[in-house]
Amino acid sequence: MELKLIQAEIDLADSFVEKGCTELNWNSENITQFMEDFRAPVECLFSRIIQIQTNFSEIQEIMTKWAKAPLFVRKDNRKDTTLCVDEREERTNARYEEMQKVAVRIHELLEENLQLFRMEGKMNENEWPNYVKYCDDIVYKNLLHTVGVSIAYISDNMDPENVFPPLFESRLELEIPNLIFIPSLDANDKKGFYQLLHSLVNDILFMSTLIPRLDKEAEQTYEELIHNEADIKEMKQEILLSVDKALEEASQFCRDFER
């Protein structure tokens, strides 16, 4: 990918090599000046390529930091506790702020590479748009994984086939003459369990809005792409189906208890 962006400079270096091999020897006049003329651009190109690769590696590294870090986990990261819902605001604020800072840094690194490749004023020429698309795809795949690992954590822990301890808790209490669940299991209750699950999923999906696309010519945002990913849709549906099943089982339990 980088080679095509520096091909003109590689060709220049090759021309120096060709001249040195066919026209000059160590006794040639001005051989010292020739060597300096050859060394300077090659040394400059080498140092720029090292920095370009360092910047590219940083983009990859900072985008993979959440690959194994779901937004929400069980309390104290223990296997027998419920989800850390009480830490929701703290965790989302910290993650969102971190991702916004990363977004700025990624765009800074791409802009720096633009300058290091000496593509200023040539952004629509040569191979630069392809390089941007390449970096853009890396950011997208890692952002998709960031969202996916967080949704998968909830989905997997709610899957009855996995036989995990309960991920959520709703207490059955007596408020004479009724039995009620806290939080409410009424799907229409804005503070109930059903709405809580919806809002947690939305918190996770919101991460996809925090990094503007590197490819400014792209028709869709990262958010739109991720929302349309089949795996994301499937896991989201599995979570909601699990909620529906849990609500039905809880309602049936209440009906049996009241008999």
HELIX and SHEET records of a PDB file:
HELIX    1   1 GLU A    2  LEU A    5  1                                   4    
HELIX    2   2 GLN A    7  THR A   22  1                                  16    
HELIX    3   3 ILE A   31  MET A   63  1                                  33    
HELIX    4   4 LYS A   75  ASN A   77  5                                   3    
HELIX    5   5 VAL A   85  GLU A   87  5                                   3    
HELIX    6   6 ARG A   88  LEU A  116  1                                  29    
HELIX    7   7 TRP A  128  MET A  158  1                                  31    
HELIX    8   8 PRO A  160  ASN A  162  5                                   3    
HELIX    9   9 PHE A  193  PHE A  206  1                                  14    
HELIX   10  10 MET A  207  THR A  209  5                                   3    
HELIX   11  11 TYR A  222  HIS A  227  1                                   6    
HELIX   12  12 ALA A  230  GLU A  258  1                                  29    
SHEET    1   A 2 ARG A 171  GLU A 175  0                                        
SHEET    2   A 2 ASN A 178  ILE A 182 -1                                        
END                                                                             
